[in-house]
Amino acid sequence: MKRILSFLVVIGVTVLLLSCKYDQNLVNGQEATVSGRIRKVGNEPFTSLVLSPSSTIDLYLIINDPDDKKEIENKIGTWQTLTGTILVETIETANHKKSFQKYSLFLE
């Protein structure tokens, strides 16, 4: 009985830790160096490049230089470290019932 109880406690703690939300305390305007996988999200013609440091957050990449954008597009699927400014935008539904944070990384 004691063995089963210990096993259930370990399983419960594991589930709680795995379900925790990614919290890096991303602040609007903060300079940050972030490592993650570069991915392309969305459907054509509305695709965006994102940096995914974890499975629960995507940092949308804002790239002004076309040469930098081509270079980053060639690295889709690879693990990269990028430095830029964090931008946090609150997105709300039309009926104002739900809102969420959109995180972007402005590359300079």
N, C-alpha and C positions, 0 to 999 in steps of 0.2 A: 504494500500500500504506500509506504514511504517513497519507494522508487517511482511509482506512478505519479505521485504528487510532485516530486522533484522534476520529473520529465515534463509535466504539464506547466509548471512554473517556467522552465527554460523555454518551452514553446511559446508561452504567453509573452515573455519578455522579448523574445526574438521577433514576434509579430509586431509588437509595439514599436520596437526600434526600426524595423523595416518600413513601417507605415508613417514614420515621422516625415514632416514636410521639410524640404531643403530650405535652410534659413542662413543666408550669408549676410544678412542685414545690408542689402543693397540700397544705397542712398543716392537719390537724384543728384547728379553733378559730381559724384565721387570718381576720382581716378582709380582704375583697377587694372590689374593684370590677371587674366582668367585663362585657365586651361580647360579644354574640352574638345569634343568632336564637332567638326564643321559639317553641317547638313543643309540640304535644300528642302524647304517645306512649302506646301501649297500646291496648287494646280496652275499649269500654264494658262494664261500669261501672268498670273498673280503669284509667282514664286518669290520666296525670300530666303536669304542665307541666314542661318542661325549658328550660334556656338552653344553646344549643349554640355555644360560641366557636370550635369547629373541627369537622372531620368525624370526629374520633376520640374525642371526649369529650362527655358530656352532664352538666350540673349540674341535678339534680332540684331544683325550687323548693319550699321549705317556706314556706307563707304562712299566717299565723294570722288576719289581718284579712280578713273576707269581702269588704269593699269593695275592698281591694287585689287580691284574687284575681279579682274581676270585671273590674277595670281591666286586669290583665295578660292575662286571657282574651280581651279585646277587641283585644289587640295581637299575637295569634298570627300568626306569619309575618313579623313585622317585626324589624328589628335594634334592640336596646335595650341600654342600659348599666344594670346593677343592682349595688347594694352590699349586702353581707351577710356572714355568717359561714360559712366553709367547714366542712362536716361530712364526714368520711371514714369509711365503714363497710365492713368486710370481710365479704363474702358468701361462704359456703361451700356446696358441694353436700352432699346428705345423706350420701354415702359418703366425704366429706372428701378426695376426689381432686383437686378443682379449687376454686379460690377467685379472687375478683376484687374490685376496689375499686369501691364505689358512692359517687360524689361528689354532695353536695347543697349547696345555697346557701340558708341560713336568712335570710329577709328580715325585718328588724325594723321 
